[in-house]
Amino acid sequence: MTGSAREFVVEADGGSRGNPGPAGYGAVVLDAATGETLVEAAEYLGVVTNNVAEYRGLLAGLRAAGELDPDATVHVRMDSKLVVEQMSGRWKIKHPDMKPLAAEAARVFPPGRVTYEWIPRADNKHADRLANEAMDAGARGEQWSPSTSTAELDAATDRAAPAGRTAGSRRSEDRATAAPAGAGEAPDVAAAGGHAPPTGEHLPRTTTRTGAGSAVSGAAEAPAAADVRAAKAVASPGWGPPDMGAPATFVLLRHGETPLTPQKRFSGSGGSDPSLSPVGREQAERVAESLARRGTIEAIVASPLARTRETAGIVAARLGLAVTVEEGLRETDFGAWEGLTFGEVRDRHPADLDAWLASPDAEPTGGGESFAATATRIAATRDKLVAAYAGRTVLLVSHVTPIKTFLRLALGAPPESLFRMELSAASLSAVAYYADGGASVRLFNETSHLR
């Protein structure tokens, strides 16, 4: 082209329904001077992680801008703090699935011609909408294609959002903004699962716009239900047929106190891995006596962290049972928040904390496991253990977020319900799982054995 190089804004997003799960991305290239939409791109990716989908959206947006003008300067706007900080060079890229995608994105334009900005999700609706359309198309066995005008699409999105976004989309529209109850050991945030992009390349579908009336992406509709039990587990009403047999009953024990518990510090799977305090060991002895009197526990399964293994060991010694360690029961990794109080995180990382409170897909500072990823992990662990212990009563010794997630999924409650449950140290909860897939919560936060 002649004259000075153009300036573009690239807005990109990606998501997965489950983490990993059916995923897609959306990207849009805007004229920086006029705000005119020049190119839209979207693609269904198959089953990948949320972060991989976000990187694929960034890559598609940069490539589209490069095709319009390889000499352009580009300003990228995304609501993924992780991608923005990593591509800006402030955070290290550790995950093997993201390293090649980040390297490829960095090669599209020469260094210095691309800048990055984090924006709230509310300001990234265009790309978010395209990503959801791509996932909807994938659920129908199709690839995304453009079809309607922006005005029609926006109206359809507004109509569909209340019914569709919460259950099927990667993000629900409304989230609680209060600090989680018992924030001292809030949900873990470990690195996203090590899943590579799907085999076989899908060509992204794009549309170029040259005027206000040009064709754009297809009309939004309520997303089809994805086969991800973590997002949609429905509680049994308790009136199932009598011939289903005995349920698998999980008695969920939160470990006893550690030195960090009374200080209400974030203590996940990525921190110092503290052992029980003297108070915590006494709590474990008391719960062991209580469970011995009930005489119903047939097996014990524990998270691999020190505080849960120690709690489980004390109970197992009293009951005469062995302890099986299950990796899926671990607490969330809170990244840079490990060991901090909620107030300290608010002071040091306010934007990251706001994002984390607003969306189950958000990760703590420095990367880690989101609430959505924890739910997917717990759902998979639940299914594995239900199959292994059908008809038996099993003690699962775990942490705040996993136990709350077991309960949330059994009730079919939304992700924000995690912020509305109080779970005390050494407390007992229980869920029964039936052969027809139904679940019934039988006990929650029982602490009478500690009094």
LOVEXVEX-80869 format. One line per 5 residues: number of its first residue (from 1); for each residue x, y, z of N, C-alpha, C. Coordinates in steps of 0.1 Angstrom, whole numbers, plus 5000, padded with zeros to 4 digits. Each point is the difference from the previous one (the first is absolute). Layout:
# residues N
NUM	X:Y:Z:X:Y:Z:X:Y:Z | ...
//
This chain:
# residues 451
1	5008:4988:5000:4992:5012:5000:5009:5012:5000 | 4994:5012:4996:5008:5012:5000:4996:5008:5012 | 5009:5010:5003:4998:5009:5011:5005:4993:5013 | 4997:5007:5011:5005:4995:5013:4992:4987:5004 | 5007:4992:5008:4994:4987:5005:4987:5003:5008
6	4991:4991:5000:4988:5001:5007:5001:4996:5015 | 4991:5004:5008:4999:4996:5014:4987:4992:5002 | 5002:4989:5006:4988:4991:5003:4999:4997:5015 | 4988:4997:5004:4997:4995:5013:4995:4986:4998 | 5006:4990:5007:4996:4986:5000:4994:4997:5013
11	4987:4996:5000:4994:4995:5012:4998:4985:4999 | 5004:4992:5009:5000:4985:4999:4995:4994:5013 | 4994:4988:4998:4996:4993:5012:4999:4985:4996 | 5000:4992:5010:4998:4985:4998:4995:4994:5013 | 4993:4989:4999:4995:4993:5011:4997:4986:4998
16	4998:4993:5011:4997:4985:4999:4989:4997:5010 | 4991:4992:4996:4989:4996:5009:5004:4987:5008 | 5007:5003:5011:5008:4990:5007:5014:5004:4997 | 5009:4996:5009:5014:5004:4997:5010:4988:5003 | 5003:4992:4990:4997:5002:4986:4985:4996:4997
21	4996:5005:4988:4986:4997:4996:4998:5005:4986 | 4988:4998:4994:4997:5006:4987:5003:5014:4999 | 5009:5005:4991:5005:5013:5001:4999:5007:4986 | 5002:5013:5001:5000:5009:4988:5006:5013:5003 | 5002:5008:4989:5006:5013:5002:4992:5010:4991
26	5002:5013:5004:4995:5010:4991:5010:5012:5000 | 5001:5006:4988:5009:5011:4999:4994:5011:4990 | 5003:5012:5003:4995:5011:4991:5012:5010:4998 | 5001:5005:4988:5010:5010:4997:4992:5013:4997 | 5004:5011:5007:4993:5013:4999:5010:5010:4994
31	4995:5010:4993:5008:5011:4996:5002:5009:5012 | 5012:5003:5004:5003:5007:5012:4995:5014:4999 | 4999:5006:4988:4996:5014:4999:4985:5001:5000 | 4993:4991:4994:4985:5002:4998:4992:4990:5009 | 5006:4989:5005:4993:4990:5008:4992:4991:4991
36	5002:5001:4987:4992:4991:4991:5006:4986:5001 | 4990:4990:5000:5004:4986:5000:5004:4996:4986 | 5012:4995:4999:5006:4997:4986:5000:4985:4998 | 5003:4992:5010:5000:4985:4999:4995:4994:5012 | 4992:4989:4999:4996:4992:5011:5004:4986:4997
41	5005:4993:5010:5004:4986:4999:4995:4992:5011 | 4997:4987:4998:4996:4992:5011:5002:4985:4995 | 5002:4991:5010:5003:4986:4997:4997:4991:5011 | 4994:4989:4998:4998:4990:5010:5012:4991:5000 | 5006:4997:5012:5013:4994:5001:5000:4986:5004
46	4988:4994:5003:5000:4987:5007:5002:5002:5015 | 5006:4990:5006:5002:5000:5014:5014:5005:5004 | 5001:5012:5005:5013:5005:5005:4997:5008:5012 | 5010:5006:5007:4998:5008:5012:4996:5014:4996 | 4995:5007:5010:4996:5014:4999:5012:5009:4995
51	5012:4998:5006:5011:5008:4997:5005:4998:4986 | 5000:4987:4995:5004:4997:4986:4990:5007:4991 | 4987:5000:5003:4990:5007:4991:5003:5015:5000 | 5004:5006:5011:5002:5014:5000:5013:5003:4991 | 5010:4992:5001:5012:5002:4992:4996:4998:4985
56	4992:4990:4997:4996:4998:4986:4992:5012:4995 | 4992:5007:5008:4993:5012:4996:5009:5011:4997 | 5010:5002:5009:5010:5010:4998:5007:4998:4987 | 5005:4988:4997:5007:4997:4988:4992:5003:4988 | 4987:4996:5000:4991:5002:4989:4998:5015:4997
61	4999:5008:5011:4998:5015:4998:5013:5006:4995 | 5011:4996:5004:5013:5006:4995:5002:4996:4985 | 4997:4988:4997:5001:4996:4986:4991:5007:4991 | 4987:5002:5004:4991:5008:4992:5005:5014:4998 | 5005:5006:5011:5006:5014:4999:5011:5000:4990
66	5009:4990:5001:5011:4999:4991:4997:4999:4985 | 4989:4993:4998:4995:4998:4986:4995:5013:4994 | 4994:5008:5009:4995:5014:4996:5012:5009:4997 | 5010:5000:5008:5011:5008:4998:5012:4995:5008 | 5009:4993:4994:5012:4995:5008:5009:5010:5006
71	4998:5013:4996:5008:5011:5006:4993:5007:5011 | 4988:4996:5003:4992:5007:5010:5006:4999:5014 | 4995:5009:5009:5003:4999:5014:4987:4995:5006 | 5000:4992:5011:4989:4994:5005:4999:5001:5015 | 4988:5003:5005:4998:5001:5015:4990:4989:5003
76	5004:4990:5008:4992:4989:5004:4993:5003:5013 | 4987:4997:5000:4992:5001:5012:4994:4987:5003 | 5002:4994:5012:4995:4988:5004:4996:5000:5015 | 4990:4992:5004:4996:4999:5014:5008:4988:5007 | 5009:4994:4993:5009:4990:5007:5012:5007:5005
81	5000:5001:5013:5012:5006:5007:5013:4992:4997 | 4998:4986:5000:5011:4991:4998:5006:5003:4986 | 4993:5000:4989:5005:5002:4987:5006:5014:4999 | 4994:5010:5005:5005:5014:4999:5014:5001:5007 | 5000:4995:5012:5013:5001:5008:5011:4991:4994
86	4997:4989:4995:5010:4991:4994:5005:5006:4987 | 4991:5005:4991:5004:5005:4987:5007:5013:5002 | 4998:5007:5011:5007:5013:5003:5014:4997:5006 | 5002:4988:5003:5013:4996:5006:5002:5001:5015 | 4989:5003:5006:5000:5002:5015:4999:4987:5008
91	4993:4991:4994:4998:4987:5006:5007:4989:4991 | 5005:4990:5007:5007:4989:4993:4990:4990:4994 | 5002:4995:4988:4991:4990:4995:5005:4986:5003 | 4993:4993:5009:5004:4987:5004:4993:4989:4994 | 4988:5001:4996:4992:4989:4995:5004:4996:4986
96	5003:4987:4998:5005:4995:4987:4991:5002:4988 | 4987:5001:5003:4990:5002:4989:5000:5014:4995 | 5004:5010:5009:4999:5014:4997:5013:5005:4994 | 5011:4994:5003:5013:5005:4996:5000:5002:4984 | 4997:4989:4993:5001:5002:4985:4990:5009:4994
101	4988:5001:5006:4990:5010:4996:5005:5014:5002 | 5006:5003:5012:5005:5013:5003:5011:5004:4991 | 5009:4990:4997:5011:5003:4991:4995:5003:4986 | 4990:4993:4996:4995:5002:4986:4993:5014:4999 | 4993:5003:5011:4993:5014:5000:5011:5011:5000
106	5011:4998:5007:5010:5010:5000:5007:5002:4987 | 4999:4990:4991:5007:5001:4987:4991:5006:4989 | 4987:5003:5003:4992:5005:4989:5004:5014:4996 | 5003:5008:5010:5005:5014:4998:5014:5001:5007 | 5008:5009:4994:5014:5002:5007:4998:5005:5014
111	5010:4998:5009:4999:5005:5013:4999:5015:5000 | 4991:5005:5009:4998:5014:5002:4988:5006:4992 | 4994:4991:4991:4989:5005:4992:4987:4995:5006 | 5000:4993:5011:4988:4995:5007:5000:5003:5014 | 4990:5006:5005:4999:5003:5015:4987:4993:5005
116	5000:4998:5013:4990:4992:5006:4993:5007:5012 | 4987:4999:5001:4992:5006:5011:4990:4991:5005 | 5000:4998:5014:4989:4993:5006:4987:5008:5001 | 4989:4995:4997:4987:5007:5001:4990:4991:5007 | 4990:5005:5007:4990:4992:5007:4992:4992:4989
121	4994:4989:5004:4993:4992:4991:4988:5008:4994 | 4994:5009:5007:4989:5008:4995:5004:5008:4988 | 5013:5003:4999:5005:5008:4989:5005:4991:4988 | 4998:4987:5002:5005:4991:4989:4989:4991:4995 | 4988:5006:5000:4988:4992:4996:5000:4995:4986
126	5006:5008:4991:5000:4997:4986:5007:4986:4998 | 5012:5000:5004:5008:4987:4999:4994:4989:5008 | 4995:5003:5012:4994:4990:5008:4988:4993:4993 | 4992:5009:4994:4989:4995:4992:5004:4991:4989 | 5010:5004:4993:5005:4991:4989:5005:4987:5005
131	5007:5000:5011:5005:4987:5006:4988:4991:5004 | 4990:5006:5005:4988:4992:5004:4993:4994:4988 | 4999:5009:4989:4994:4995:4988:5008:4988:4994 | 5013:5001:5001:5008:4989:4995:4998:4987:5008 | 4999:5001:5013:4997:4989:5008:4986:4994:4998
136	4990:5009:4998:4986:4996:4996:5000:4992:4987 | 5007:5006:4991:5001:4993:4987:5007:4986:5001 | 5010:4999:5008:5007:4987:5002:4990:4990:5007 | 4992:5005:5009:4990:4991:5007:4990:4994:4990 | 4998:5008:4989:4991:4995:4989:5007:4992:4989
141	5013:4998:5002:5008:4993:4990:5004:5008:4988 | 5000:5013:5002:5003:5009:4989:5012:5009:5004 | 5005:5007:4990:5010:5011:5002:4992:5013:4999 | 5006:5010:5007:4993:5014:5000:5001:5006:4986 | 4989:5007:4997:5000:5008:4988:4992:5013:5002
146	5003:5011:4993:4993:5012:5002:4986:5000:4994 | 4990:5007:5006:4987:4999:4994:4991:5013:5001 | 5001:5007:5012:4990:5011:5002:5008:5013:5003 | 4992:5010:5001:5005:5013:5003:5004:5002:5015 | 5008:5009:5003:5004:5002:5014:4988:5004:5009
151	4991:5008:4995:4989:5004:5008:4991:4988:5003 | 4998:4991:4990:4992:4988:5002:5007:4991:5010 | 5013:4999:4999:5008:4991:5008:5000:5005:5015 | 5001:5013:5002:5000:5005:5013:4986:4998:5007 | 4990:5002:4992:4986:4998:5006:4998:4985:5003
156	5005:4991:4992:4999:4986:5003:5008:4996:5012 | 5012:5006:5001:5008:4997:5012:4993:5004:5013 | 4994:5013:5000:4993:5005:5011:4989:4991:5004 | 4992:4994:4990:4989:4992:5003:5005:4986:5005 | 5011:4995:4995:5004:4987:5004:5008:4999:5013
161	5006:5011:5004:5010:4999:5011:4994:4995:5013 | 4988:5005:5004:4996:4995:5014:4998:4985:5000 | 4995:4994:4989:4997:4986:5000:5012:4991:4997 | 5008:5005:4991:5011:4992:4994:5014:5001:5006 | 5004:5012:5004:5014:5002:5003:5004:4993:5013
166	4990:4999:5010:5005:4994:5012:5003:4985:4999 | 4991:4993:4993:5002:4985:5000:5010:4996:4990 | 4999:5006:4988:5008:4994:4989:5012:5008:4996 | 5000:5013:5002:5011:5008:4996:5012:4998:5009 | 5012:5005:4996:5011:4999:5008:4999:5009:5012
171	4992:5010:5000:4999:5009:5012:4985:5004:5002 | 4996:5001:5013:4987:5004:5002:5000:5016:5001 | 4989:5006:4998:4999:5014:4999:5002:5007:5014 | 4995:4994:5010:5000:5007:5013:5008:4991:5010 | 5009:5006:5008:5008:4993:5010:4999:5008:5013
176	5001:4993:5011:5001:5007:5013:5013:5007:5001 | 4999:5012:5007:5012:5008:5001:5005:5000:5015 | 4995:4992:5008:5005:5000:5014:5011:4991:5001 | 5009:5002:5011:5011:4991:5002:4994:4986:5004 | 5007:4989:4996:4995:4987:5004:5001:4998:5015
181	4989:4993:5004:5000:4996:5015:5012:4991:5002 | 5007:5003:5011:5011:4991:5003:5012:5003:4990 | 5002:5012:4997:5010:5003:4989:5014:4995:5004 | 5002:4997:5012:5014:4995:5004:5004:4988:4992 | 4990:4992:4996:5004:4988:4992:4989:4999:4989
186	5000:5010:4992:4991:5001:4989:5004:4990:4989 | 4992:4999:4989:5003:4990:4990:5014:5000:4994 | 5005:4988:4997:5013:4999:4994:5001:5006:4986 | 5012:5003:4996:5002:5005:4986:5012:4994:4995 | 5000:4988:4994:5011:4994:4994:5001:5003:4986
191	5011:4997:4993:5002:5002:4986:4989:4993:4992 | 4996:5006:4989:4990:4994:4992:5005:4987:4995 | 4991:4991:4997:5003:4986:4996:5009:5000:4987 | 5009:4989:5000:5010:4999:4989:4994:4994:4988 | 4990:5007:4993:4994:4994:4988:5005:5008:4988
196	5005:4993:4990:5004:5007:4988:4988:5004:4992 | 5002:5009:4990:4989:5004:4991:4996:4987:4992 | 4987:5000:4995:4995:4988:4994:5008:4996:4988 | 5001:4987:4997:5007:4996:4989:4992:5003:4987 | 5006:5003:4989:4993:5004:4988:4997:5015:5001
201	5004:5007:4990:4998:5015:5000:4987:5003:4995 | 4992:5009:5008:4988:5005:4995:5003:5014:4995 | 4996:5003:4988:5002:5014:4994:4990:5010:5006 | 5005:5011:5006:4991:5009:5006:4991:5007:4989 | 4988:5002:5004:4991:5007:4991:5001:5015:5003
206	5002:5008:4989:5001:5015:5002:4990:5007:4991 | 4997:5012:5003:4993:5009:4991:5006:5014:5000 | 5002:5006:4989:5005:5013:4999:4989:5010:4997 | 5000:5011:5008:4989:5010:4998:5006:5012:4994 | 4993:5006:4990:5004:5012:4994:4991:5012:5002
211	4989:4997:5007:4991:5011:5003:4990:4996:5011 | 4992:5009:5005:4991:4998:5011:4990:4989:4998 | 4996:4998:4987:4990:4990:4997:5006:4986:4996 | 5013:4998:5001:5006:4988:4996:4996:4988:5008 | 5002:4988:4995:4996:4988:5008:5010:4998:5011
216	4994:4995:5011:5008:4997:5012:4996:4986:5005 | 5004:4997:5012:4998:4986:5005:4985:4997:5003 | 4998:4986:5001:4986:4995:5001:4993:5004:5013 | 4987:4999:5000:4992:5004:5012:5003:4991:5012 | 5000:5007:5011:5003:4992:5012:4987:4993:5004
221	5002:4988:5006:4988:4993:5006:5005:4993:5012 | 4990:4995:5008:5003:4994:5013:5010:4988:4996 | 5011:4999:5007:5010:4989:4996:4994:4987:5003 | 5004:4990:4992:4996:4986:5002:5007:4995:5012 | 4993:4991:5007:5006:4994:5012:5012:4992:4997
226	5011:5004:5006:5012:4992:4998:5001:4988:5009 | 5007:4990:4996:5001:4988:5008:5011:5002:5010 | 4998:5009:5009:5010:5003:5011:4993:5000:5013 | 5001:4989:5008:4992:4998:5012:5003:5011:5010 | 5013:5005:4999:5004:5010:5010:4991:5012:5000
231	4995:5003:4988:4992:5013:4998:4985:4997:5002 | 4996:4987:5001:4985:4998:5000:4997:4987:5007 | 5002:5000:5013:4996:4988:5008:4988:5003:5007 | 4989:4991:4999:4987:5003:5005:4997:4991:5012 | 4996:5006:5011:4997:4993:5012:4988:4991:4999
236	5001:4988:5005:4989:4991:5000:4989:5005:5010 | 4987:4999:4997:4990:5005:5009:4998:4990:5012 | 5007:4988:5000:4999:4991:5011:4988:4990:4999 | 4994:5000:4988:4989:4991:4998:5003:4990:4989 | 5012:4995:4999:5004:4991:4990:4994:4986:5002
241	5000:4991:4990:4994:4987:5001:5008:4992:5011 | 4993:4991:5007:5006:4993:5011:5010:4990:4996 | 5001:4996:4988:5009:4989:4995:5013:5005:4995 | 5004:5013:5003:5012:5005:4995:5012:4995:5008 | 4998:4995:5012:5011:4995:5008:5005:5011:5009
246	5009:4996:5009:5006:5010:5009:5009:5010:4992 | 4999:5013:5004:5008:5010:4993:5015:4999:5005 | 5008:5006:4992:5014:5003:5005:4999:5013:5008 | 5003:4999:5013:4999:5012:5009:5014:5005:5003 | 5002:5013:4997:5013:5006:5003:4998:5009:5013
251	5007:4996:5010:5000:5009:5012:5012:5009:4998 | 4998:5013:4999:5010:5010:4996:5006:5007:5013 | 5012:4997:5003:5007:5006:5012:5010:5010:4996 | 4998:5012:5004:5010:5010:4998:5011:4998:5011 | 5013:5001:4996:5011:4997:5009:4999:5010:5013
256	5008:4996:5010:5000:5009:5012:5008:5012:4997 | 5000:5009:5010:5007:5013:4999:5015:4998:4998 | 5006:5010:4992:5014:5001:4999:5004:5014:5006 | 5012:5003:5001:5004:5014:5005:4994:5011:4992 | 4997:4997:4987:4994:5011:4991:4985:5002:5001
261	4993:4989:5005:4986:5000:5000:4994:5012:5008 | 5004:5002:5013:4993:5011:5008:5004:5013:4995 | 5011:5001:4992:5004:5013:4994:4993:5003:4987 | 4992:4990:4996:4992:5002:4987:5009:5004:4988 | 5010:4992:4999:5010:5002:4988:4997:4990:4989
266	5002:5004:4988:4998:4991:4989:5010:4989:5001 | 4995:4988:5000:5009:4988:5002:4995:4989:4991 | 5006:5000:4988:4996:4990:4990:5010:4989:4998 | 5001:4995:4988:5010:4989:4997:5013:5005:4995 | 5001:5014:4998:5013:5005:4995:5008:5008:5010
271	4996:4999:5013:5007:5007:5010:5010:4992:5008 | 5000:5002:5013:5010:4994:5009:4996:4986:5005 | 4988:4996:4996:4995:4987:5004:5001:4998:5015 | 4993:5008:5009:5002:4999:5014:4994:4987:5006 | 5005:4996:5011:4995:4988:5007:4989:5006:5010
276	4994:4991:5007:4990:5004:5010:5007:5007:5012 | 4992:5009:5006:5005:5006:5013:4995:4991:5011 | 5005:5002:5012:4995:4992:5012:4984:5000:5000 | 4994:5012:4998:4986:5001:4999:4994:4991:4989 | 5006:5000:4989:4996:4991:4989:5001:4986:5003
281	5010:4995:5007:5002:4986:5003:4989:4996:5010 | 4997:5009:5010:4989:4997:5009:4987:4999:4993 | 4997:5009:4990:4988:4999:4992:4999:4986:4993 | 5011:4996:4994:5000:4987:4993:4997:4989:5010 | 5006:5000:5012:4997:4990:5010:4985:4999:5003
286	4994:5012:5001:4986:5001:5004:4991:4995:4989 | 5003:5003:4987:4992:4995:4989:5002:4985:4999 | 5012:4995:5003:5003:4986:4999:4991:4992:5010 | 4998:5006:5012:4992:4993:5010:4985:5000:4996 | 4996:5012:4994:4986:5001:4996:4997:4990:4989
291	5009:4998:4990:4998:4991:4989:5001:4985:5005 | 5008:4998:5010:5001:4986:5006:4987:4996:5006 | 4993:5010:5007:4987:4997:5006:4990:4997:4990 | 5000:5007:4989:4990:4998:4989:5002:4986:4993 | 5013:4997:4999:5003:4986:4994:4996:4998:4986
296	4999:5010:4992:4995:4999:4986:5011:5001:4989 | 5012:5005:5004:5010:5003:4990:5007:4987:4996 | 5000:4997:4986:5006:4988:4995:5013:5002:4993 | 5004:5012:4997:5012:5003:4993:5004:5014:5002 | 5012:5004:4999:5005:5014:5002:5009:5004:4988
301	4996:5011:4994:5008:5006:4988:5003:5014:5004 | 5013:5004:4997:5004:5013:5004:5008:5007:4989 | 4999:5013:5001:5008:5009:4991:5015:4998:5004 | 5009:5002:4990:5014:4998:5002:5007:5010:5009 | 4994:5011:5004:5007:5010:5008:5001:4996:5014
306	5010:5006:5007:5004:4995:5013:4989:5001:5010 | 4993:5011:5000:4989:5001:5010:4989:4990:4999 | 4997:4996:4988:4989:4991:4998:5005:4985:5003 | 5012:4997:4996:5006:4987:5002:5001:4998:5016 | 5004:5011:5007:5002:4998:5014:4986:4999:5007
311	4990:5007:4996:4987:4999:5005:4994:4986:4997 | 5002:4995:4988:4995:4987:4996:5007:4989:5008 | 5014:5002:5002:5007:4990:5008:4995:4998:5014 | 4997:5011:5006:4994:5000:5014:4987:4992:5000 | 4991:5003:4991:4987:4993:4999:5002:4986:4997
316	5009:4997:4990:5002:4986:4996:5006:4991:5011 | 5008:5006:5008:5006:4992:5012:4989:4996:5009 | 4990:5009:5002:4989:4998:5010:4990:4989:4994 | 4998:5001:4987:4991:4991:4993:5006:4987:4995 | 5013:4999:5000:5006:4988:4996:5000:4998:4985
321	5000:5011:4992:5000:5000:4986:5012:5006:4994 | 5003:4997:4987:5011:5005:4993:4995:5013:4993 | 5010:5009:4996:4997:5012:4993:5005:4999:4985 | 4991:5003:4991:5003:5001:4986:5001:5015:4996 | 5011:5003:4994:5002:5014:4996:4995:5002:4986
326	4992:5011:4998:4994:5003:4987:5004:5014:4996 | 5007:5002:4989:5005:5013:4996:4989:5010:4997 | 4989:4995:4995:4989:5008:4996:4993:5008:5012 | 5003:4996:5012:4994:5006:5012:5008:5012:5005 | 5011:5003:4994:5009:5011:5005:4993:5013:4999
331	5005:5009:5008:4995:5014:5001:5005:5008:4987 | 4993:5011:4997:5004:5008:4989:5013:5007:5003 | 5008:5002:4989:5012:5008:5001:4997:5015:4998 | 5003:5008:5010:4997:5014:4999:5011:5009:4995 | 5010:4994:4994:5010:5008:4993:5007:5009:5010
336	5001:5013:4996:5007:5010:5008:4993:5004:5013 | 4987:4995:5001:4993:5004:5012:5002:4990:5012 | 5007:4989:4997:5003:4990:5011:5006:5007:5012 | 4995:4998:5012:5005:5005:5012:4995:5014:5003 | 4993:5007:4991:4995:5013:5003:4986:5000:5005
341	4996:5010:5008:4986:5002:5004:4992:5006:4988 | 4987:5000:5001:4991:5006:4990:5004:5015:4999 | 5001:5006:5011:5003:5015:5000:5014:5003:4993 | 5010:4991:5002:5013:5002:4994:4999:4998:4985 | 4992:4991:4996:4998:4998:4985:4993:5012:4994
346	4990:5005:5008:4993:5012:4995:5009:5012:4998 | 5009:5001:5009:5010:5011:4999:5010:4999:4989 | 5005:4987:4998:5011:4998:4991:4995:4997:4985 | 4989:4993:4999:4995:4996:4987:4985:5003:4998 | 4996:5012:5001:4985:5003:5000:4993:4996:4987
351	5007:5003:4989:4993:4997:4987:4998:4984:4999 | 5011:4993:5003:4999:4985:4999:4990:4995:5009 | 4999:5005:5013:4990:4995:5009:4986:5003:4995 | 4998:5012:4995:4986:5003:4995:4996:4991:4989 | 5010:4997:4991:4997:4991:4989:4997:4986:5005
356	5007:4995:5010:4998:4987:5006:4987:4999:5007 | 4995:5011:5007:4987:5000:5006:4989:5001:4990 | 5003:5005:4989:4989:5002:4990:4998:4989:4990 | 5010:4991:4999:4999:4989:4990:5006:4987:5005 | 4993:4989:4998:5006:4987:5004:5012:4996:4991
361	5001:5007:4988:5011:4997:4991:5013:5007:5004 | 4999:5010:5008:5012:5008:5003:5009:4993:5010 | 5013:5002:4998:5010:4994:5008:5007:5010:5009 | 5006:4996:5012:5007:5009:5008:5013:5005:4993 | 5005:5010:5006:5012:5006:4994:5011:4990:4998
366	5006:5000:4989:5011:4991:4997:4995:4987:4994 | 4987:4999:4997:4995:4987:4994:4996:4990:5010 | 4993:4990:4997:4996:4990:5009:4987:4994:4995 | 4993:4994:5010:4987:4993:4997:4988:5009:5003 | 4992:5002:4990:4988:5008:5002:4989:4992:5007
371	4989:5006:5005:4989:4992:5005:4994:4991:4990 | 5000:5004:4987:4994:4991:4990:5009:4988:4998 | 5013:5002:5000:5009:4989:4999:4999:4990:5012 | 4999:5006:5012:4998:4992:5012:4988:4991:4999 | 4989:5006:4995:4987:4993:4999:5001:4988:4990
376	5007:5003:4989:5003:4989:4990:5008:4988:5007 | 5010:5004:5007:5009:4990:5007:4992:4992:5010 | 4992:5007:5008:4992:4994:5011:4989:4991:4993 | 4994:5004:4990:4990:4992:4993:5006:4987:4995 | 5012:5001:4994:5007:4988:4995:5003:4990:5012
381	5005:5006:5011:5004:4993:5012:4988:4993:5006 | 4989:5008:5001:4987:4994:5005:4996:4988:4992 | 5000:5001:4987:4995:4989:4992:5009:4988:5002 | 5013:5002:5001:5010:4989:5002:4997:4993:5013 | 4998:5008:5011:4998:4994:5013:4986:4994:5001
386	4990:5006:4994:4987:4994:5000:5000:4986:4994 | 5007:4998:4989:5001:4987:4994:5008:4990:5008 | 5010:5005:5007:5009:4991:5008:4993:4996:5013 | 4991:5009:5006:4995:4997:5013:4985:4999:5000 | 4994:4995:4989:4985:4999:4999:4995:4992:5011
391	4989:5005:5007:4994:4993:5011:5007:5001:5013 | 5011:5007:5001:5008:5001:5012:5000:5014:5005 | 5004:5002:5013:5002:5013:5007:5014:5002:5001 | 5005:5011:4994:5014:5004:5000:5003:5013:5006 | 5010:5001:5008:5004:5013:5005:5010:5006:4990
396	4997:5012:4995:5009:5008:4992:5006:5012:5008 | 5013:5000:5002:5006:5010:5008:5006:5010:4990 | 4994:5013:5000:5004:5009:4990:5000:5014:5005 | 4997:5010:4992:5002:5014:5003:4987:5008:4997 | 5001:5013:5003:4988:5009:4999:4995:4999:4986
401	5007:5004:4990:4995:5001:4986:4995:4987:4995 | 5008:4989:5000:4995:4987:4995:4987:4996:5007 | 4999:5001:5013:4988:4996:5007:4988:5008:4996 | 5002:5014:5000:4989:5008:4995:4996:4997:4986 | 5009:4996:4992:4997:4997:4986:4992:4987:4999
406	5004:4990:5008:4991:4988:5001:4986:5003:5003 | 4998:5009:5010:4987:5004:5004:4993:5008:4989 | 5007:5009:4994:4994:5009:4990:4995:4991:4988 | 5008:4991:4996:4996:4992:4988:4989:4991:5004 | 4999:4994:5012:4989:4992:5004:4987:5008:5000
411	5001:5012:5004:4988:5009:5001:4996:5006:4986 | 5009:4999:4991:4998:5007:4987:5000:5015:5002 | 5008:5005:5010:5000:5014:5003:5011:5007:4991 | 4998:5013:4998:5009:5008:4991:5014:5002:5007 | 5010:5003:4992:5014:5002:5006:5000:5010:5011
416	4992:5011:5000:5001:5010:5010:4996:4994:5014 | 4993:4989:5000:4996:4994:5013:5013:4997:5009 | 5011:4998:4993:5012:4997:5008:5003:5011:5010 | 4996:5012:4997:5003:5012:5009:4990:5000:5011 | 4990:4992:5000:4989:5001:5009:4999:4988:5010
421	5010:4992:5001:5001:4989:5009:5011:5001:5010 | 4997:4998:5012:5010:5000:5011:5004:4986:5003 | 5013:4997:4999:5005:4986:5002:5011:5001:5011 | 4997:4995:5012:5009:5001:5011:5011:4989:4999 | 5011:5003:5007:5011:4989:5001:4994:4988:5007
426	5004:4988:4995:4996:4987:5006:4984:4998:5000 | 4993:5007:4991:4986:4998:4999:4997:4988:4991 | 4988:4995:5001:4995:4989:4992:4988:5004:4991 | 5000:4996:4988:4989:5001:4991:4998:4986:4993 | 4989:4998:4994:4998:4987:4993:4991:5002:4988
431	5003:4992:4990:4992:4999:4987:4999:4986:4997 | 4988:4996:4996:4997:4986:4995:4998:5001:4985 | 5006:4990:4993:4999:4999:4985:4994:4987:4996 | 4989:5001:4992:4992:4989:4996:5003:4995:4987 | 4996:4988:4997:5003:4993:4987:4995:5007:4988
436	4989:5008:5002:4994:5007:4988:5007:5014:4998 | 5011:5003:5007:5007:5012:4998:4995:5011:5009 | 4990:4998:5008:4995:5010:5009:5009:5001:5013 | 4999:5012:5007:5008:5002:5012:4991:5006:5010 | 5003:4998:5013:4992:5005:5011:5009:5005:5011
441	5000:5013:5003:5008:5005:5011:4993:4996:5013 | 5008:4993:5009:4994:4995:5012:5005:5008:5013 | 5012:5007:4999:5006:5006:5011:5008:5012:4995 | 5001:5010:5008:5008:5012:4996:5006:5006:5013 | 5013:5002:5000:5008:5007:5010:4996:4996:5014
446	5000:4987:5003:4997:4995:5013:5012:5001:5009 | 4999:5007:5011:5011:5002:5009:4997:4996:5015 | 4989:4993:5002:4996:4997:5014:5011:4992:5007 | 5008:4992:4993:5010:4992:5006:5012:5008:5005 | 5000:5013:4997:5011:5008:5005:4996:5008:5012
451	4988:4999:5004:4995:5008:5012:5000:4991:5013
//
